Amino acid sequence: MPYTFELSRPDDDPAIRRLLRENPVPGQMALAYEREPDYFLGSSVMGPLSQTLVARQETTGDTSGEMGRETAREVVGEVVGLATRSVRPLFVNGQVENVGYIGQLRVDEAHRGRWLVPAGFRLFHRLHQDAAAQGYITTIVEGNTQAEGLLVEKARRHYPAYRRLERVFTLALIVRRPRRVAAPGVEIRTAAQVELADVIAFLHREGRRKQFFPVYSAEDFTGPATRGLRLDEMAVALQGGKIVGVLALWDQSAYKQTVVRAYGDNLRRLKPLYNLGAKLLRGQPLTPIGQPIHFAYAAFACVAGDDSALFRPLLQTVYNWAAEHGFAFLMLGLCQGDPLLPVARGWLHIPYTSALYTVCWQEDEAWRQGLDGRVPYVEIGTL
């Protein structure tokens, strides 16, 4: 069947949403990452440059005018494949640099194995010639053997090279009732109660210690780049009047949803026991199949010197906000080597693991080789 590959149009929105809805990502849970009611509402969160590539299955017909003479050739294409390329400023080796992210790779089940991915990467390579970014990162959910085999283990010659960098743990903290925030010597305020410029200066100063920590401006924190984030739900820790930590509650449910399509064998067997325990602990049961997981992100995790004594009260504050809103889970993503990870694991949680990869075409291999040994940070709400 003939296929065409091009950047999406606004009128592709219903077809893209259908593709995401009907093609979940396998793993410990099969999850559909949906974008209701408008796919493009979430594009600004991915980065200042956000491109959605679609593959269409062509259906060609002729339309005729008077006297049976052909007057036009109509090409109608059903969207059967999708991938995104976004570029945003991140800290790389402590310096601000535009880095790309390749994600949301989906192909309709009936069209898999038909060379859509190789052809799509050819177009991605052409888009890459705009020099908006030298290198890219991406994540692959552990257990998604299809993606690992296609992109990593049996990659074709003209694919960019996927090289595993670090393991990423998304901890679904099980939200119960709020608890008192114990923070001797630390004052917890919100970003609405302090100077936003001071918050941004702190994030830049401390964030550069992590590889790929996001770089945001004041306009970003009050505009579509952080759609759904409120400054009065961004916790700021102060010590001696100085900012020493930041963590935000980020609710994206108005434009992004994660819907459970199936549970893996282990979770399916444990589900009755989990639901019973959740009831006793005043938590919420596992999300029924076909329903969205009711969660918010714990975002912009940044603490001076990765001090656990500063991170605990910040996380408890954001956790309490999540409880007050009635969320079932608070999602926090941290890489394996992050000193904050052991602290977060102290909360009752369900782990969801992915692998972080660098993605580079051959001509940009020096970019990957130049990365130093800083612990990576992935802002999971922007993926």
ABEGO torsion letter per residue (X at the ends): XBBBBBBBBAAAAAAAAAAAAABBBBEABBBBBBBOABAAAAAAAAEABBBBBBBBBBBBBBBBBBGGBBABBBBBBBBABBBBBBBBBBBBGGBBBBBBBBBGBBBBAAABGAGAAAAAAAAAAAAAAAGABABBBBBBBBGBAAAAAAAAAABBAABBBBBBABBBBBBBBBBBBBBBBBBBGBBBBBAAABBAAAAAAAAAAAAAABBGBBBBBAAAAABAAABGBBAAABBBBBBGGBBABBBBBBBAAAABBBBBABBBAAAAAAAAAAAAAAAAAGBBBBBBBGBBBBBBBBBGBBBBGGBAAAAAAAAAAAAAAAAAAGBABBBBBBBAABAAAAAAAABBBBBBBBBBBBBBBAAAAAAAAABBABBBBBBAAAX
